[in-house]
Amino acid sequence: MITGMLYHFPRARFVDENGIYGQVSHINSEATEAAAELGNPDIQFVAMEVMDVYHSAETALRILQEKYGVDIKALMFKVAAKNEERGYYK
């Protein structure tokens, strides 16, 4: 069951400034930064970078919604159903 808000962060200016290709590239760069922190003994550094990935992904979803008309809530249900079929949830 999907509940809650669609977005947790404020709308970033990059929704207007970036296209989807640039934003997906930015998600990749944020994931690279998160991976680079895996050796850090302070897990908060990893957590911070993972949260940056999350924020960048939200920005990409806003771009898809606002510029391409993607129904994000319907997409969430589709992805959850797909992952349920794959046995990802307990």
Secondary structure, DSSP 8 states (H G I E B T S, - for coil): ---S-S-SS---THHHH--HHHHHHHHHHHHHHHHHGGG-S-HHHHHHHHHHHHHHHHHHHHHHHHHH---HHHHHHHHHHHHHHTT---
